[in-house]
Amino acid sequence: MRVPLSWLAQYAPLADSVTAAEVARRLTGAGLEVETVEAVGHDIQGVVVGQVLDIEELTGFKKPIRYCGQLRRRRQGAVRPAGGGAARRLRDR
């Protein structure tokens, strides 16, 4: 069974400084078997989180094309996403 450290922290008090390896060592010491410890998401970079403010739909095609017309990034305010130009060119055909 896979157990994320964040989930385990909801049920057992864990200090912020404790590592997954330390938790595994303590669980093993308590008589539980820990098969493996996996680091997930440690190599993810360049992710931008934003709130979609406007969705535009192009309906003149076999399947409607929807794209984000405007979004708000956390620190930089409202912007148009980079991919919007291609969808606008399709709309103008």
C-alpha positions in Angstrom: 0.0 0.0 0.0 1.4 3.4 -0.9 1.1 6.1 1.7 2.0 9.7 0.9 3.9 11.5 3.7 1.3 14.3 3.6 -1.5 11.8 4.3 0.4 10.2 7.1 1.0 13.7 8.6 -2.8 14.1 9.0 -2.9 11.1 11.3 0.4 11.3 13.2 2.2 14.4 14.3 5.3 14.9 12.1 7.9 17.7 12.4 8.4 19.7 9.2 12.1 18.7 9.2 11.5 14.9 9.3 12.4 13.1 6.1 10.6 10.2 4.4 13.6 8.0 5.1 13.4 8.8 8.8 9.7 8.0 8.9 10.4 4.7 7.1 13.1 3.9 9.7 10.7 4.6 12.6 7.9 2.5 11.1 10.3 -0.4 10.6 11.4 0.1 14.2 7.8 -0.2 15.3 7.5 -3.6 13.5 5.9 -2.4 10.2 7.4 -3.4 6.9 8.5 -0.6 4.6 9.2 -2.0 1.1 10.4 1.2 -0.6 10.5 5.0 -0.2 9.9 7.0 -3.4 10.5 10.7 -4.0 7.7 11.9 -6.3 7.6 15.3 -7.9 11.1 16.4 -6.8 12.2 17.0 -10.4 9.2 19.1 -11.6 10.1 22.6 -12.7 8.6 25.5 -14.6 5.0 24.9 -13.6 2.8 28.0 -13.6 -0.5 27.9 -11.7 -3.3 30.2 -12.9 -7.1 30.7 -12.7 -9.0 30.5 -16.0 -11.0 33.8 -16.4 -12.4 33.2 -19.9 -12.9 30.3 -22.2 -13.4 30.9 -25.9 -15.1 28.3 -28.1 -14.7 27.9 -31.9 -17.8 26.1 -33.2 -17.3 26.1 -37.0 -15.4 22.8 -36.9 -16.4 19.1 -36.7 -15.7 19.2 -32.9 -15.8 22.5 -31.0 -12.4 23.8 -30.0 -12.1 25.4 -26.6 -9.2 27.4 -25.4 -8.3 29.6 -22.5 -8.9 33.2 -23.6 -7.6 34.8 -20.4 -6.1 33.6 -17.2 -4.8 35.1 -14.0 -1.4 34.0 -12.8 -0.7 34.1 -9.1 1.7 36.9 -9.0 1.4 38.6 -12.4 -2.3 39.4 -12.9 -4.4 38.7 -15.9 -2.7 37.6 -19.1 -3.5 35.9 -22.4 -1.8 32.5 -22.7 0.8 31.9 -25.4 -1.3 29.3 -27.3 -4.2 31.7 -27.9 -2.8 33.1 -31.2 -3.2 29.8 -33.0 -6.8 29.4 -31.9 -7.5 33.0 -33.0 -6.1 32.3 -36.5 -8.4 29.2 -36.7 -11.4 31.4 -35.7 -10.6 34.0 -38.3 -10.6 31.5 -41.2 
